Amino acid sequence: MAVIVVGGMIGLGKTSVSTLLGQELNSNVFYESVDDNPILPLFYTASPEEIEKHRYPFLLQLHFLNTRFKAIKQALVHNRNVLDRSIYEDWYFAKVNRELGRISQLEFDVYEGLADNMMSELGELPKKAPDLMVYLKASFDTVMYRIGLRGRSFEQDQSLVDYYRKLWSGYDDWVMNHYHASEVLIVDMDRVDVVNRKADAIQLAQEVRAKLSELAIV
């Protein structure tokens, strides 16, 4: 059975899709570190002055890199796992924060060096990469609507809209031109709602099974 990573913009339902696929494929699910993440609320609510002083974006990237490295090492040891986002997307988030000036070039260089070392270690595992990325894609309006629906107070500030738009605007390019670890299945989240429409959940599970069959992964 496959190792699957679920990727995509903030708010689009990665956790719900990961849970669904875990149930449908009888797989373990490794969830993104959010509720137990001490840095995430600070990252979203800090003023520019606080960010400059405390370097929350850099600390957040290190936290996610560490937790996702641990998760994917465990996932790749067995052949039946789903990851709610993965270490592969971390670089894209670090890059965006660098472009926005929230991470310095020196911090980004340190991050990349650490990430490269971690990725080289994955190459020593019996299974070296996921089999499939399920990429959740949607319009920016859908992204903002779904971020609002899930109600995390630290994600709601209007000052974050430019950050979300910057992430969203380059996500497709990252997936299509920079992600090479596995095949990609694109899911249009403008029309798919696996939480509120059972037919959508069934259809998505069928599409994933069909893609795995096409890749000769059983």
Buried (B, 14 or more C-beta within 10 A) or exposed (E): BBBBBBBBBBBBBBBBBBBBBBEBBEBBBBBBBEEEBEBBBBBBBBEEEEBEEBBBBBBBBBBBBBBBBBBBBEBBEEBBBBBBBBBBBBBBBBBBBBEEEBBBEEBBEBBBEBBEEBBEEBEEEEBEBBBBBBBBBBEBEBBBEBBEEEEBEEBEEEEBEEBBEBBBEBBEEBBEEEBEBBBBBBBEBEEBBBBEEEEBBEBBBEBBBEBBEEBEBE
